[in-house]
Amino acid sequence: MTATDRSLQLIKTAAQAAADKLAHDVIAYDVSDVLSITDAFLLASAPNDRQVKSIVDEIEERLLKELGAKPVRREGDREARWVLLDYVDIVVHVQHNEERVFYALERLWKDCPEIELPADAQATRGKAEEYARTQAAGGPAEPEGEWR
């Protein structure tokens, strides 16, 4: 079994929304063969809590506006370290970079097929590592671009 067309549409729209808000390391997995509760996972991260919230809000707004989809559950919003949006067909995880490294969800799902994402989302790969190097070198505290 593979992810439905609807799931893929939701994933790609959510991935683009995350990329537009400068998310780091956006990736999606087709988990339909190993889980019966959802078709796909989208993972994204950000270097601070405000940006996590901004990414989550943009994903939620874009999926509602463009595809008429509302999450059935939203968890982790208060702390904004790991926010989960459950759309039944897909589950979106937006994590603070530190949580992303600690929990390493990619390790859990690495055997599942990766879903091809829009070019902007693919371009986010390696951004967390790049951000960490910039910070270690005394670079700017905030990412460049519009994420608020």
Secondary structure, 3 states (H helix, E strand, C coil): CCCCHHHHHHHHHHHHHHHHCCCEEEEEEECCCCCCCCCEEEEEEECCHHHHHHHHHHHHHHHHHHHCCCCCEEECCCCCCEEEEECCCEEEEEEEHHHHHHHCHHHHHCCCCECCCCHHHHCCCCHHHHHHHHHHCCCCCCCCCCCC
